[in-house]
Amino acid sequence: MVLNLPSKRWIPILFHRITCQVIGIRKTVNGACINDGAVLITANHCSWLDISVLGSLQPLSFIAKSEVASWPIFGLFAKLQRSVFVNRTKRSKTGDVAKEIAKRLKDGDAMVLFAEGTSSDGNQVLPFRTALIGAAKTAMMADPNATIGTDDAAPVQPVWIQPLSIAYTRLHGLPMGRQYRPLAAWYGDMDLMPHLWMLLKEGALDVTLTFGEPIPFGADADRKQAALKAEQTVRTNMLHDLHYCRDKRHQ
């Protein structure tokens, strides 16, 4: 139950649930997040709204671009959720970010990585980037700074990569279709506040979240192969959910 969580954990959940209720978000969830070992959830990314949709479900920590930290209101709650902020202009910091993600995984936080590295128009899944998925391997080690092959670098816990697809399917109960789906998406050079205001006026969105089969990430796992498998699963599930909504209308 949310009420049994420390305040810093349940306050963001409550905020995101209120946000979804005010906008009029109705969620359909297929499957569930694994709770056995450390889990890095790799999801597609359509909108800033994804954070509230996912954040309303359970305690989660996000791996977010550094700009999110300065967003009004949402930045505060991102910090309360112990988000890891990534400066995409400084690739030299990727190693430090990966170690921070690994620490959170070792602490038991379920981490959400929007693996495309950007947001799309909601009609497609972009190629997954692999750099931060390597954090999953670091999370297995007793000492992330240890030399591979030593006792301190030996795996100490199971780590999973779990694909998650996000599909915005309906507007006011009707299938959105390709031409209207970008109403929910936030991408390119869109400004946050005008998009938020548009959603408040339009409202009544349906979103389907589908958790894929967890991918075990062992000491000999290849991050590129794991990323590709997760990407393919997310793409398959998202397209299925979009087509199911469209086809169901005609039944």
Disulfide bonds with the S-S distance in Angstrom:
none
